[in-house]
Amino acid sequence: MIPAVARRVNMLITMTERPTALVTGASRGVGAAVARALGPTHHVILGGRDESALAAVAAELPDARPWPVELTGVTEADVAGVERLDLLVHSAAITRMGLIAEQPAAVWREMFEVNVVAVAELTRLLLPALRRAKGQVVCVNSGAGQRANPHWAAYAASKFALKAFADALRQEESEVRVTTVYPGRIATDMQHEVRAYEGGPFEPEKYLTAESVARAVLAAVNAGPDAHLTELTLRPAAGPVN
Ligand SMILES: NC(=O)c1ccc[n+]([C@@H]2O[C@H](COP(=O)([O-])OP(=O)(O)OC[C@H]3O[C@@H](n4cnc5c(N)ncnc54)[C@H](OP(=O)(O)O)[C@@H]3O)[C@@H](O)[C@H]2O)c1
């Protein structure tokens, strides 16, 4: 339910043409939280595979539309019609934990396809629209993109690659701001998978909320036009999990 005051603000924003944001992974977890946080101010394009989940998030927001997509196969036709893009948030990713001794090439390929190649390709396809808007790209990275630990090699390597992608893009595209956000553990489906692998309980009070990560993304988006917030690290205030 959108409160009346917010509805009036939303109507005013719509009348003055909202900036457009495309958020991947918007069907759940961090991407959905980012989409909700952008909802009051932006026209939000919601990327993901689960069409009913995307439709449910869209229905909560004043100006949003689902964009069902398998990101590993994204093509020019998928982004046709996006002429101007103010914000591209890459939140979609997968994790497959395991020891290097146990992870075959297929696991590495799968993770790099989603976490790196799809990010690079979607960005490439949307660069003309981002340039037109002098827009911003936000990559949701991970603590694993800052430090590689045992059992995390392939995921961490994909997130180190994502940092490299963001750093190079920032220098190549002088008029597009590029931000990397490095969260610690977040209480989402992905963390359920991680804890199942680690054999520990899922304790959401020890993790970041998806909403806190969304607030960090918003901080980068709302930095003044003179400010380029390049990197942001956030960790659960409760400290590290054993
Ligand atoms: N959770 C954590 O503890 C944690 C910690 C640090 C960093 N991160 C990072 O935070 C970001 C968000 O993670 P999360 O926890 O929100 O993950 P999540 O709950 O597992 O959600 C993953 C999202 O990515 C989408 N997705 C995955 N593969 C896709 C594909 N091939 N094509 C299209 N969409 C795809 C999913 O869409 P569908 O459901 O529609 O398929 C879903 O919306 C990721 O970049 C992750 O690496 C997470």
The ligand as a Gaussian input file, in Angstrom:
#p B3LYP/6-31G(d) Opt

LIG

0 1
 N       23.462000     -13.064000       0.007000
 C       24.670000     -12.767000       0.441000
 O       25.059000     -13.159000       1.551000
 C       25.589000     -11.924000      -0.399000
 C       26.753000     -11.433000       0.197000
 C       27.586000     -10.610000      -0.542000
 C       27.273000     -10.291000      -1.835000
 N       26.131000     -10.793000      -2.401000
 C       25.816000     -10.409000      -3.766000
 O       24.619000      -9.674000      -3.730000
 C       23.932000      -9.826000      -4.991000
 C       22.496000     -10.218000      -4.756000
 O       22.488000     -11.475000      -4.136000
 P       21.181000     -12.046000      -3.400000
 O       21.619000     -12.528000      -2.092000
 O       20.081000     -11.083000      -3.542000
 O       20.912000     -13.325000      -4.332000
 P       19.603000     -14.239000      -4.480000
 O       18.642000     -13.977000      -3.382000
 O       20.111000     -15.613000      -4.685000
 O       18.948000     -13.691000      -5.834000
 C       19.633000     -13.862000      -7.031000
 C       18.952000     -13.063000      -8.113000
 O       19.724000     -13.195000      -9.317000
 C       18.847000     -13.594000     -10.373000
 N       19.574000     -14.442000     -11.328000
 C       20.469000     -15.415000     -11.036000
 N       20.901000     -15.993000     -12.163000
 C       20.270000     -15.375000     -13.184000
 C       20.285000     -15.541000     -14.593000
 N       21.045000     -16.468000     -15.191000
 N       19.498000     -14.729000     -15.350000
 C       18.701000     -13.816000     -14.769000
 N       18.646000     -13.601000     -13.439000
 C       19.418000     -14.385000     -12.663000
 C       17.725000     -14.343000      -9.690000
 O       16.604000     -14.296000     -10.541000
 P       15.415000     -15.425000     -10.501000
 O       15.135000     -15.732000      -9.074000
 O       14.273000     -14.690000     -11.148000
 O       15.913000     -16.577000     -11.256000
 C       17.543000     -13.538000      -8.403000
 O       16.730000     -12.407000      -8.646000
 C       24.751000     -10.840000      -5.785000
 O       25.583000     -10.151000      -6.684000
 C       25.578000     -11.542000      -4.728000
 O       26.755000     -12.071000      -5.248000
 C       25.273000     -11.602000      -1.707000

